[in-house]
Amino acid sequence: MDFSLMFNFLERLQKNNHKDWMDQHRKEYFAVRNSFIDWLDKMNGKLAEIDPDYFDTPGKKAINRINNNLMFFPNKPVYKDHFGAGLDQLSKQGDFYIEIGVAESFLGGGYWYPSSKVLKSIREAIDYNGVELESIIYKKSFQELFGGCLPAETLKNAPKGYTNDHPYIDLLKMKSFAAGVTFSRKEVLAPSFENKVLDVYSELLPFRRYLNKAISV
């Protein structure tokens, strides 16, 4: 895929973020969107080759809407400044997330401020086997690539049902469990970008599998 065409379209969209402009450039939008879907199909196949438990996610299923949800976020612009998608999408929140955008391009996964029900399940998994999660997120290669989990708000005190002297109290206090890495436009446009996608997916996989298992039991 020629991501430079996507960047060019998104830049002009942000300067003309309204339905009339989009309607006038609908053909161009679908050309970019379809190219991205084709690229997602390609990555879908490549990821399946390196992960025997990969959940097949065709590009049309993976891609997200470019419209912002103005019903819940009325102050946001009509259209996003990026194209986003989720591969390995058995669970929408626990997928492998890809975002290519004007302000930022990002690869990541996990659960960003999950519901109280999901958070409860993750904490139960940590209580039962927190040593496994520690071994994943404190692994040298994980730290070098992601720097650990994405910074997010944490509880000041132990969550209900746990004590402050719990061996994994720092993990139990977390409200979000997600990790990822950003890429510059230059990196996205480089021939090596697809290989970097595969590298990020592989490094993130044990983390995502731990979390998805926690909410499925």
N, C-alpha and C positions, 0 to 999 in steps of 0.2 A: 504494500500500500504506500502511496505517496502522502505521507502525513503533512507535508508542506501545504497541500491543498486544504486539508482539514484546518490547519492553523490559520490560513488565509481567510477561509469562510467564517471561522469563529470570531476572528478579529473584526471583520466587517459586521457580523451579527451583533456584537457587543456595542458597536457604534450606532446601530439601528435596531435596537432591541424592542421591536414591536411587530404585531401580526402582519401589518401591511407590507413591511419589508420582506418578511419571511414568505408571504404569499407570492411576492414578485420574484423570489429566488428559490421557490419550492423545488424546481427541477435540479438546481445545483445542490440543494440540501440533500435530496434523495440520492444524488450521485455520490456525494461524500459518505452518506449514511450506508449505502449499499457497499461501497468499497471497504468501509470499516467492518461491516458484517462479513464480507468475504475474508478479511484478515482474521477476524475472530474465529471463523470456521477453520482456517489454517492453524491457528494457535490451539483450537479445540483438539485437533488431531495430534498435534505435537505434544501437548500435555498428556493426552491419553497414552502416548507411547512411553512416557517416563513414570507414569503413575498407574499401577494395575487397578487401583480402586477409584480411578477418576470417574466422575459422573458426567456422561456425555451432555454437553450443553451447546447446541447449535447457535450460531451468531444471532439469529432472529430472536431466540429466547434470551440470549445473554444481554443484548443491548438494552439500555435504559432509555426512557423518554427524555427528550431534550427540553421539554417544557417543565418549568418549575410548578410545584403544586401551590397555586395562589390561594386556594381555599384555606390551607393551613399556614402558609407563609405569604400573606398579602403584600408585604413590603419588598419582596424579592422581584427581580426583573422577570419578564415573561419567559425568557429563555435562559438556559444555563450557559456558562462560558466554557463548557467542555462536553465531550462525548464520554459516557461511562458505560461499563458493562460488567457482568459477573459471570465468570466461567467456573466450572466444577460446581454447578449450582443446584445441589440437592436441597440446601437450605439457603434462602435468599440472603440472610444476614451472614451466614458462614461461608460465603463463596469466595473465590479469588477475584478481587476487584481490580479493574483496570480503568484508569481515568486519563484521558488525553485532553489537555485544556490550555487555554491562553495563559492563565495565571500559574498553573501548576499541572504537571503530569505525575501520576501516582500509581503505584502497584502495592497492593496490600490485602489484608484479610483479617478475620476475627469478628469480634462483636463490639461495636462502638456504642457505648451507653445502651446496653440491651435492656429489655423489659425486666421487671422485678422477678418474673417467673424464670426467665433464662439465667439471670444473674444468680438466683438461688441455686439452680442446678450446677452452675460453674463452681460456686463456692462449696457445694457438697463434694464435687470432684476433687477440689483442692484439699478439703478436709480429709478425704480418703487417701489421696495420692498426690499431694502437693510436690513431692520430691521429683516427680516426672516433669511437671510444668517448670519447676526451677531448672532442671537439667536442660530443658529446651531453650528457655529464654535467656539463660546465663551462659549458654554455649558460646564459645569464642566467635565462631562464624556468624551466629545470629546477632551477637552484639556488634560485630564489625559492620554488618549490613544494615541492621535496623536500629541499633542503639538501644535495644530492649523494646518494651511496649510503648505505644504512642503516649505522650504525656496527657493525663486526664485527671479529673477531680477524684479524690479519694476520701473515704470516711475518716473523721477525726478519731473515732473510737471503734472498737470491734463491732462488727455487725451482730445483730441479735442471734443468740445461740452459740456465740463463740467468745472466747476470753482473750484479753490482751497479751497473754503469755503463750498463745497458740504458736507452734513452730512456723506456721506460714501466715502469720497475721498480716504481714505487708501485702501479700497477694489477696488475702480475704478482704482487705479494706478497699481494694480497687473497685471502681464502678464501671470500668471499661477494659476490655481485653482485645486489643487490636494492635497490629504492627504493620509497618509499610515503609516504603522509601520513595522519595521524589526524584524526578529526572528533569534535566534541563531540556529545552527545545532541541538543542544541538545533539543531546544524547538520544532523543527520540528519533531524530532524523538520520542518525548514524546506522550503517549496515549491521552493527553489532547489537542493535536494540532487541531484536527477537531472541537472541541468545541470553540477554540480560533478563528478559521476561521469564525464560525457562529457569534461570538461576534463582531468581526471586521466588518463583513458585516452589522450587525444590526445597529451598531453605525455610520457607514459610509452612510447608506441608505438615510437619509434625505438630506445630503449634495449632494449626487449623483443625487437624484431626483430633487432637486432645480436646479442644473446645466443642467440636461437633459431637464427639462421643459423649461428652458430659451432658449435653442437652437431649440426647437421644435415649438415655437409659432411664 
